[in-house]
Amino acid sequence: MNCTLPKRNNMPDGNGKQRVLVVGAGPVGALAALYAARRGDNVAVYELRDDLRNPSTTPLNFTKSINLALSERGINSMRHANCEGLLEAVLEESIPMHGRMIHGRRQDGEFYEEPQLYDARGRYIRAVDRAMLNKMLLDFLEQMPNVTLHFNHKLTGADFKKNVAWFEQRAVPKRDHAQNPTGNASTQSNKDRPEEIAVHFDFMIGADGAHSAARFHMMKFARLAYQQEYIDTLWCEFHINPRSSDSSFAISPDHLHIWPGGSFMFIAIPSVDKSFTCTLFAPESYFAALAPLSSEKFVSSFSENFPGVCPDLISPEDLRQQFTENPHLPLLSIKCTPYHYRSSVVIIGDAAHAMVPFYGQGMNAGLEDVRVLFDFLDSHDVYSDSPKLATSPSERREGALNAYTIQRTPDAAAINDLALRNYQEMSAGVKSPLYRMRKWLEESVSLYLPNLGWSTQYSRVSFENQRYSEVEKAVARQGKMIVTAISLGSVGLAGLAAFGLLRRSDLSPLRKLLDNLKN
């Protein structure tokens, strides 16, 4: 593993280096820090929580872990970090998922499994453990001589005109064991506030999630339009253990498994330890209806909606325990603009555009934010030390951030909307004959008429790097073409049918009428 500083002629050195402050040490923040450090910036990463590589650190969503879908956009962004061994290490710890496996029950009561490939060309997404990915990125960061990591620091204020931020340095809890923390709150007086420090910077990158402190403080300076929506769906995490007989996967590891239920669904994603991380998505009313049921009725209701899960994959006792003990969490969608203020700060990832998880693009879009952001910083010569440049680095950085906001805002809005709409496809559409017919038609055109540039929406989003807003437009055009083709085909079939009827009919009365009209 090697992620040291490269030798480049346009790298700033000495006092010319930017002081980059990254708020948030999750995957998006860590990758942004790598990009900045590789360009020679002095980078300080500040994180609210304890070291995220510590197994006892509580995730922000209070769940043990959740597997993520890693696709081309995220992979491409790590590829462009130019850290030798990073992408290879991540991919080695991932599991290829070649398609969806749809589970259900036929009218005769028989269970079925129906595979649906993601892509006609065999391309696939990968299941990755978020904690593993985060650990690898932080491990690479720690190798960099121009990077410092600061955990247990809460952003409490920022002045983006003077470029200074304030953090509370929270006490680090002592632990006898990873699962048995012994906090030191009793040793502190309630009157004592945590120590506050001031940190000066040239450029802040806010990557601190949906409830972003960086965004909150930026809103005091930027005229930021902000939209937040909680959808009527909660989620709860479940776990499928490996087979007890041979410690193998209980179901196929090559697929993302879906039990569609119309207004709700149950999904399962494979893990490298041969277990599955599962999620129940359902309206709040569904959770409320399940909670008071007796154990017998609870299992019966679950089995009716998600056949084959219990007791085949999760025992009745574990199912009820996991439903009761694991939190029932909301799903949040956020849109805002602009993403920056002058040359001082930019927000990326969930801080800028939190989305529901139904397209598997939340993390991928955040990682892509990093690549696109630094592409603009590079193209605006922010990292050039040429004496011929007429503008200051700060002016060039402001131009880059403005260009980033202009391009990225419609793209983030597009994938946000696509993710919301994809819930219907996953929970119900995957069983629709119309959905399968359109998928087959689009894939056939893509395979046999490649010059048309035709591709399914899923392939454009997950296996290409086309801008999300352009994906939305391209798919809309394809949809109109399909409707037109079907309409023309229907007219053609009707014409052929009419012609056939006419040929078989006695047309002598019609001929006589035409002859009379001529005379």
C-alpha positions as CSV (number, residue, x, y, z in Angstrom):
1,M,0.0,0.0,0.0
2,N,1.5,3.3,-1.1
3,C,-0.1,6.7,-1.0
4,T,2.9,9.1,-0.7
5,L,3.3,12.5,-2.3
6,P,3.9,12.5,-6.0
7,K,6.5,14.6,-7.7
8,R,4.7,17.1,-10.0
9,N,5.9,20.3,-11.4
10,N,2.6,22.1,-10.7
11,M,2.5,21.1,-7.0
12,P,2.6,24.0,-4.6
13,D,5.3,23.8,-2.0
14,G,6.5,25.5,1.1
15,N,4.1,28.3,2.2
16,G,2.2,28.0,-1.0
17,K,0.4,24.8,0.2
18,Q,-3.3,25.2,1.0
19,R,-4.5,24.5,4.5
20,V,-7.4,22.1,3.8
21,L,-9.8,21.3,6.6
22,V,-12.0,18.3,6.1
23,V,-15.0,17.9,8.4
24,G,-16.1,14.3,8.5
25,A,-13.9,11.2,8.3
26,G,-16.4,8.8,6.7
27,P,-15.7,7.3,3.2
28,V,-16.4,10.6,1.3
29,G,-14.5,12.8,3.7
30,A,-11.5,10.4,3.8
31,L,-11.4,10.2,0.0
32,A,-11.5,14.0,-0.3
33,A,-8.6,14.2,2.2
34,L,-6.6,11.8,0.0
35,Y,-7.2,13.8,-3.1
36,A,-6.1,17.0,-1.4
37,A,-3.1,15.4,0.2
38,R,-2.0,13.9,-3.0
39,R,-1.9,17.4,-4.5
40,G,0.4,18.6,-1.7
41,D,-2.1,20.4,0.6
42,N,-1.7,20.3,4.3
43,V,-4.8,18.4,5.3
44,A,-6.5,18.2,8.8
45,V,-9.4,15.9,9.2
46,Y,-11.8,16.5,12.1
47,E,-14.4,13.9,13.1
48,L,-17.2,14.1,15.7
49,R,-16.9,10.4,16.7
50,D,-14.1,8.3,18.0
51,D,-11.7,6.7,15.6
52,L,-14.0,5.0,13.0
53,R,-11.6,2.0,12.8
54,N,-12.5,1.2,16.4
55,P,-15.2,-1.5,16.5
56,S,-16.8,0.1,19.5
57,T,-17.4,3.4,17.8
58,T,-21.1,4.0,17.5
59,P,-22.2,4.7,13.9
60,L,-24.3,7.8,13.3
61,N,-27.3,5.7,12.4
62,F,-26.9,3.5,15.6
63,T,-26.7,0.3,13.6
64,K,-23.9,-2.2,13.8
65,S,-23.1,-2.0,10.1
66,I,-24.8,-1.8,6.8
67,N,-23.4,-3.2,3.5
68,L,-23.2,-0.8,0.6
69,A,-23.4,-1.3,-3.1
70,L,-20.2,-0.1,-4.8
71,S,-20.5,0.6,-8.5
72,E,-18.5,2.2,-11.3
73,R,-18.8,5.8,-10.1
74,G,-17.3,5.0,-6.7
75,I,-14.7,2.7,-8.2
76,N,-13.7,5.3,-10.7
77,S,-13.3,7.9,-8.0
78,M,-11.0,5.7,-6.0
79,R,-9.1,4.9,-9.2
80,H,-8.4,8.6,-9.7
81,A,-7.1,9.0,-6.2
82,N,-3.9,7.6,-7.6
83,C,-3.1,5.7,-4.4
84,E,-1.3,2.6,-5.3
85,G,-3.0,-0.5,-3.9
86,L,-6.1,1.3,-2.6
87,L,-8.7,0.2,-5.2
88,E,-7.2,-3.3,-5.4
89,A,-7.5,-3.7,-1.6
90,V,-11.1,-2.5,-1.5
91,L,-12.2,-4.7,-4.4
92,E,-10.5,-7.8,-2.9
93,E,-12.7,-7.3,0.2
94,S,-15.9,-7.0,-1.9
95,I,-18.4,-9.5,-3.3
96,P,-19.6,-9.2,-6.9
97,M,-23.4,-9.1,-7.3
98,H,-24.4,-9.9,-10.9
99,G,-28.1,-9.2,-10.5
100,R,-31.2,-9.3,-8.4
101,M,-32.7,-12.5,-7.0
102,I,-36.5,-12.0,-6.7
103,H,-38.2,-14.2,-4.1
104,G,-41.9,-14.9,-3.9
105,R,-44.6,-17.4,-3.7
106,R,-46.7,-18.7,-6.7
107,Q,-50.5,-19.1,-6.5
108,D,-50.0,-22.8,-5.8
109,G,-48.0,-21.9,-2.7
110,E,-44.6,-22.9,-4.0
111,F,-41.6,-20.7,-3.3
112,Y,-39.7,-19.4,-6.3
113,E,-36.4,-17.6,-6.9
114,E,-36.1,-15.6,-10.2
115,P,-32.7,-14.2,-11.1
116,Q,-32.5,-10.9,-13.0
117,L,-29.1,-9.8,-14.4
118,Y,-28.2,-6.2,-13.9
119,D,-26.6,-5.9,-17.3
120,A,-26.7,-7.7,-20.6
121,R,-23.0,-7.3,-21.0
122,G,-22.2,-9.1,-17.7
123,R,-21.3,-6.0,-15.7
124,Y,-22.0,-6.1,-12.0
125,I,-22.0,-4.1,-8.8
126,R,-20.1,-5.1,-5.6
127,A,-21.2,-5.5,-2.0
128,V,-18.8,-3.8,0.4
129,D,-18.8,-3.3,4.2
130,R,-18.8,0.4,5.0
131,A,-16.6,-0.1,8.1
132,M,-14.0,-2.0,6.0
133,L,-14.0,0.7,3.3
134,N,-13.7,3.5,5.9
135,K,-10.8,1.7,7.6
136,M,-8.8,1.2,4.4
137,L,-9.2,4.9,3.4
138,L,-8.1,6.1,6.9
139,D,-5.2,3.7,6.9
140,F,-4.0,5.1,3.6
141,L,-4.5,8.7,4.9
142,E,-2.4,7.9,8.0
143,Q,0.6,7.2,5.7
144,M,0.6,10.7,4.3
145,P,3.1,13.0,6.0
146,N,0.9,16.1,5.3
147,V,-2.3,14.7,6.9
148,T,-3.4,14.8,10.5
149,L,-6.5,13.0,11.9
150,H,-8.5,14.5,14.8
151,F,-11.3,12.4,16.3
152,N,-13.8,13.4,19.0
153,H,-13.9,16.9,17.7
154,K,-17.3,18.6,17.3
155,L,-17.6,21.6,14.9
156,T,-19.3,24.3,16.9
157,G,-18.8,27.4,14.7
158,A,-17.1,28.8,11.6
159,D,-16.4,32.2,10.1
160,F,-16.1,31.7,6.4
161,K,-14.9,35.3,5.8
162,K,-12.0,35.0,8.2
163,N,-11.6,31.3,7.5
164,V,-11.5,30.0,11.0
165,A,-13.5,27.1,12.6
166,W,-14.1,26.2,16.2
167,F,-14.2,22.7,17.6
168,E,-15.0,21.2,21.0
169,Q,-12.4,18.7,21.9
170,R,-14.6,16.0,23.4
171,A,-13.2,13.6,26.1
172,V,-12.2,10.3,24.8
173,P,-14.1,7.5,26.6
174,K,-12.1,4.8,28.3
175,R,-12.9,1.2,27.4
176,D,-12.2,-2.0,29.2
177,H,-13.5,-3.9,26.2
178,A,-14.8,-3.1,22.8
179,Q,-18.3,-4.0,23.8
180,N,-18.1,-2.7,27.4
181,P,-17.3,1.0,27.4
182,T,-16.7,2.7,30.7
183,G,-17.2,6.4,30.0
184,N,-15.5,9.1,32.1
185,A,-18.5,11.4,32.3
186,S,-18.6,11.0,36.1
187,T,-15.1,12.4,36.4
188,Q,-16.0,15.7,34.8
189,S,-18.0,18.5,36.4
190,N,-21.3,19.2,34.7
191,K,-20.2,22.9,34.7
192,D,-17.1,22.1,32.7
193,R,-17.5,22.5,28.9
194,P,-15.2,20.6,26.6
195,E,-12.1,22.5,25.5
196,E,-12.7,24.6,22.4
197,I,-10.0,25.2,19.8
198,A,-9.7,27.5,16.8
199,V,-8.5,26.1,13.5
200,H,-7.5,28.4,10.7
201,F,-7.8,27.2,7.1
202,D,-7.8,28.2,3.5
203,F,-10.4,25.8,2.3
204,M,-13.0,23.7,4.2
205,I,-14.6,20.6,2.8
206,G,-17.8,19.6,4.6
207,A,-18.4,15.9,4.4
208,D,-20.2,15.3,7.7
209,G,-23.4,13.7,6.6
210,A,-27.1,14.5,6.3
211,H,-27.2,16.4,9.6
212,S,-24.1,18.4,8.6
213,A,-22.7,21.0,11.0
214,A,-20.6,22.4,8.1
215,R,-23.7,23.0,6.1
216,F,-25.5,24.5,9.1
217,H,-22.7,27.1,9.6
218,M,-22.3,27.7,5.9
219,M,-26.0,28.7,5.8
220,K,-25.2,31.7,7.9
221,F,-23.1,33.1,5.1
222,A,-24.5,31.7,1.8
223,R,-28.0,32.2,0.6
224,L,-28.7,28.5,0.6
225,A,-31.9,27.1,-0.7
226,Y,-32.7,24.0,1.3
227,Q,-35.3,21.2,1.0
228,Q,-35.7,18.3,3.4
229,E,-38.1,15.4,3.1
230,Y,-38.8,12.4,5.2
231,I,-40.6,9.7,3.2
232,D,-43.2,7.5,4.7
233,T,-40.8,4.5,5.0
234,L,-38.8,3.2,7.9
235,W,-36.0,0.7,7.8
236,C,-34.8,-1.9,10.2
237,E,-31.6,-4.1,9.9
238,F,-31.6,-7.9,10.1
239,H,-28.9,-10.5,9.9
240,I,-28.7,-13.9,8.2
241,N,-26.0,-16.1,9.6
242,P,-23.9,-18.5,7.5
243,R,-25.1,-22.1,7.3
244,S,-24.4,-23.9,10.6
245,S,-23.5,-27.1,8.8
246,D,-20.6,-25.8,6.7
247,S,-20.4,-22.1,7.4
248,S,-21.3,-21.3,3.7
249,F,-23.6,-18.7,2.4
250,A,-27.3,-19.6,3.2
251,I,-28.4,-18.2,-0.2
252,S,-26.6,-17.2,-3.4
253,P,-23.9,-14.6,-2.8
254,D,-23.9,-13.5,-6.4
255,H,-27.1,-11.5,-6.1
256,L,-28.9,-8.7,-4.2
257,H,-31.9,-10.6,-2.9
258,I,-35.3,-8.9,-2.9
259,W,-38.6,-10.0,-1.4
260,P,-40.9,-7.4,-3.1
261,G,-44.2,-6.6,-1.3
262,G,-45.7,-3.7,-3.1
263,S,-45.5,-0.9,-0.5
264,F,-42.7,-2.7,1.4
265,M,-39.8,-5.0,0.7
266,F,-37.1,-7.1,2.4
267,I,-33.6,-7.2,0.9
268,A,-30.4,-9.1,1.7
269,I,-26.8,-8.2,0.7
270,P,-23.9,-10.6,1.1
271,S,-20.9,-10.1,3.4
272,V,-17.4,-11.4,3.2
273,D,-17.9,-13.4,6.4
274,K,-20.6,-15.3,4.4
275,S,-23.5,-13.7,6.3
276,F,-26.1,-11.4,4.9
277,T,-27.0,-7.9,6.0
278,C,-30.8,-7.5,5.5
279,T,-33.1,-4.5,5.6
280,L,-36.8,-4.3,6.0
281,F,-38.3,-1.2,4.3
282,A,-41.9,-0.5,5.0
283,P,-44.3,2.3,5.9
284,E,-44.5,3.4,9.5
285,S,-48.0,1.9,9.8
286,Y,-46.6,-1.6,8.9
287,F,-44.0,-1.4,11.7
288,A,-46.7,-0.2,14.1
289,A,-49.0,-3.2,13.1
290,L,-46.2,-5.8,13.5
291,A,-45.0,-4.5,16.9
292,P,-47.9,-5.6,19.2
293,L,-48.4,-9.0,17.5
294,S,-47.7,-12.2,19.4
295,S,-44.6,-14.1,18.4
296,E,-46.7,-16.6,16.4
297,K,-48.7,-14.0,14.6
298,F,-45.6,-11.9,14.0
299,V,-43.7,-14.8,12.3
300,S,-46.9,-15.7,10.4
301,S,-47.3,-12.2,9.0
302,F,-43.6,-11.9,8.1
303,S,-43.6,-15.3,6.4
304,E,-46.7,-14.4,4.4
305,N,-45.1,-11.2,3.0
306,F,-41.5,-12.5,2.7
307,P,-41.7,-16.2,1.9
308,G,-38.7,-18.3,2.7
309,V,-37.1,-15.9,5.2
310,C,-38.4,-17.4,8.4
311,P,-37.6,-20.0,9.6
312,D,-35.5,-21.0,6.6
313,L,-32.9,-18.2,6.9
314,I,-33.7,-16.5,10.2
315,S,-35.1,-18.4,13.2
316,P,-38.4,-17.1,14.7
317,E,-36.7,-16.1,17.9
318,D,-33.9,-14.2,16.1
319,L,-36.4,-12.5,13.8
320,R,-38.5,-11.2,16.6
321,Q,-35.5,-10.2,18.7
322,Q,-33.8,-8.3,15.8
323,F,-37.1,-6.5,15.0
324,T,-37.5,-5.5,18.6
325,E,-33.9,-4.5,19.5
326,N,-32.7,-2.9,16.2
327,P,-33.9,0.6,15.7
328,H,-36.6,1.5,13.2
329,L,-35.0,4.4,11.4
330,P,-36.4,7.1,9.0
331,L,-35.3,7.8,5.4
332,L,-34.2,11.3,4.6
333,S,-33.9,13.1,1.3
334,I,-32.1,16.5,1.1
335,K,-31.6,18.9,-1.8
336,C,-29.8,22.3,-1.5
337,T,-27.9,24.8,-3.5
338,P,-25.3,26.4,-3.7
339,Y,-22.8,23.9,-2.4
340,H,-20.2,26.5,-1.6
341,Y,-19.5,29.9,-0.2
342,R,-16.9,32.0,-2.1
343,S,-13.5,30.3,-2.0
344,S,-13.8,29.2,1.6
345,V,-16.0,26.1,1.9
346,V,-17.8,23.4,-0.1
347,I,-20.1,20.6,1.0
348,I,-20.2,17.2,-0.6
349,G,-21.8,13.8,-0.1
350,D,-24.9,13.5,2.1
351,A,-24.1,17.0,3.5
352,A,-25.1,18.3,0.1
353,H,-27.6,15.8,-1.2
354,A,-28.7,13.0,1.1
355,M,-30.8,10.5,-0.8
356,V,-32.9,7.4,-0.1
357,P,-30.9,4.1,-0.6
358,F,-33.0,2.5,-3.4
359,Y,-30.5,3.0,-6.2
360,G,-27.4,2.2,-4.2
361,Q,-25.9,5.5,-5.3
362,G,-25.6,7.5,-2.0
363,M,-22.0,6.6,-1.3
364,N,-21.1,6.3,-5.0
365,A,-22.5,9.8,-5.7
366,G,-20.5,11.1,-2.7
367,L,-17.3,9.6,-3.9
368,E,-18.0,10.9,-7.4
369,D,-18.4,14.4,-5.8
370,V,-14.8,14.2,-4.8
371,R,-13.5,13.4,-8.2
372,V,-15.7,16.0,-9.9
373,L,-14.7,18.7,-7.3
374,F,-11.0,18.1,-7.8
375,D,-11.4,18.0,-11.6
376,F,-12.7,21.5,-11.4
377,L,-9.9,22.6,-8.9
378,D,-7.4,21.2,-11.4
379,S,-8.9,22.7,-14.5
380,H,-9.1,26.1,-12.8
381,D,-5.3,25.9,-12.0
382,V,-5.8,26.0,-8.3
383,Y,-2.7,23.7,-7.9
384,S,-0.6,25.5,-10.5
385,D,2.3,27.7,-9.2
386,S,2.9,29.3,-12.6
387,P,3.9,33.0,-12.2
388,K,2.0,33.8,-15.5
389,L,-1.4,33.3,-13.8
390,A,-3.1,36.7,-13.4
391,T,-5.4,35.6,-10.5
392,S,-4.7,34.5,-7.0
393,P,-5.2,30.9,-5.8
394,S,-8.2,32.0,-3.8
395,E,-9.9,33.6,-6.9
396,R,-9.2,30.5,-8.9
397,R,-10.6,28.3,-6.2
398,E,-13.8,30.4,-6.0
399,G,-14.2,30.0,-9.8
400,A,-13.7,26.2,-9.4
401,L,-16.3,25.9,-6.6
402,N,-18.8,28.0,-8.5
403,A,-18.4,25.8,-11.6
404,Y,-18.7,22.7,-9.3
405,T,-22.0,23.9,-7.9
406,I,-23.4,24.8,-11.3
407,Q,-22.7,21.3,-12.7
408,R,-23.3,19.2,-9.7
409,T,-26.6,20.6,-8.4
410,P,-28.7,19.3,-11.3
411,D,-26.9,16.0,-11.2
412,A,-27.5,15.5,-7.5
413,A,-31.1,16.4,-7.9
414,A,-31.5,13.9,-10.7
415,I,-30.1,10.9,-8.8
416,N,-32.1,12.0,-5.7
417,D,-35.3,11.8,-7.8
418,L,-34.3,8.6,-9.5
419,A,-33.6,6.9,-6.1
420,L,-37.1,7.9,-4.9
421,R,-38.7,6.4,-8.0
422,N,-36.6,3.3,-7.9
423,Y,-38.3,2.2,-4.7
424,Q,-41.4,1.4,-6.7
425,E,-39.4,-0.6,-9.2
426,M,-37.7,-2.7,-6.4
427,S,-40.7,-3.2,-4.2
428,A,-43.2,-4.0,-7.1
429,G,-41.9,-3.3,-10.6
430,V,-39.5,-6.2,-10.7
431,K,-42.5,-8.6,-10.8
432,S,-44.2,-6.7,-13.6
433,P,-44.3,-8.2,-17.1
434,L,-44.2,-4.7,-18.6
435,Y,-41.0,-3.9,-16.6
436,R,-39.3,-7.1,-17.8
437,M,-40.4,-6.5,-21.4
438,R,-38.9,-3.0,-21.5
439,K,-35.7,-4.3,-19.9
440,W,-35.4,-7.0,-22.5
441,L,-36.1,-4.6,-25.3
442,E,-33.6,-2.0,-24.2
443,E,-30.9,-4.6,-23.6
444,S,-31.5,-6.2,-27.0
445,V,-31.1,-2.9,-28.8
446,S,-28.0,-2.1,-26.7
447,L,-26.4,-5.5,-27.6
448,Y,-27.4,-5.8,-31.3
449,L,-27.4,-2.1,-32.3
450,P,-24.6,-0.7,-30.3
451,N,-24.2,2.3,-32.6
452,L,-27.5,3.7,-31.3
453,G,-25.9,4.3,-27.9
454,W,-28.9,2.7,-26.3
455,S,-28.6,1.6,-22.6
456,T,-30.9,0.8,-19.7
457,Q,-31.3,3.4,-17.0
458,Y,-29.7,1.1,-14.5
459,S,-26.7,0.5,-16.7
460,R,-26.2,4.2,-17.3
461,V,-26.4,4.9,-13.5
462,S,-24.4,2.0,-12.2
463,F,-21.9,1.0,-14.9
464,E,-21.1,4.3,-16.6
465,N,-19.9,7.8,-15.5
466,Q,-22.4,9.8,-17.5
467,R,-23.8,12.7,-15.6
468,Y,-26.9,11.8,-13.7
469,S,-28.9,14.7,-15.2
470,E,-27.9,13.4,-18.7
471,V,-28.9,9.9,-17.8
472,E,-32.4,11.2,-16.9
473,K,-32.7,13.0,-20.2
474,A,-31.4,10.0,-22.2
475,V,-33.8,7.6,-20.6
476,A,-36.7,10.0,-21.2
477,R,-35.8,10.1,-24.9
478,Q,-35.5,6.3,-25.1
479,G,-38.9,6.0,-23.4
480,K,-40.5,8.3,-26.0
481,M,-38.9,6.2,-28.8
482,I,-40.3,3.0,-27.3
483,V,-43.8,4.4,-27.1
484,T,-43.5,5.7,-30.7
485,A,-42.2,2.3,-31.9
486,I,-45.0,0.4,-30.1
487,S,-47.6,2.9,-31.5
488,L,-46.3,2.5,-35.0
489,G,-46.2,-1.2,-34.6
490,S,-49.8,-1.3,-33.4
491,V,-50.8,0.8,-36.4
492,G,-48.9,-1.5,-38.8
493,L,-50.5,-4.6,-37.3
494,A,-53.9,-3.0,-37.6
495,G,-53.2,-2.1,-41.2
496,L,-52.1,-5.7,-42.0
497,A,-55.1,-7.1,-40.3
498,A,-57.4,-4.8,-42.2
499,F,-55.7,-5.7,-45.5
500,G,-56.1,-9.4,-44.7
501,L,-59.8,-8.9,-44.0
502,L,-60.3,-7.0,-47.2
503,R,-58.6,-9.7,-49.3
504,R,-60.9,-12.3,-47.8
505,S,-64.1,-10.2,-48.3
506,D,-66.4,-9.8,-51.3
507,L,-65.4,-6.4,-52.6
508,S,-67.8,-6.3,-55.6
509,P,-70.3,-3.8,-53.9
510,L,-67.4,-1.5,-53.1
511,R,-66.1,-1.7,-56.7
512,K,-69.6,-0.9,-58.1
513,L,-69.8,2.2,-55.8
514,L,-66.5,3.5,-57.0
515,D,-67.4,3.0,-60.6
516,N,-70.6,4.9,-60.1
517,L,-68.7,7.8,-58.4
518,K,-66.3,8.0,-61.4
519,N,-69.2,8.2,-63.9
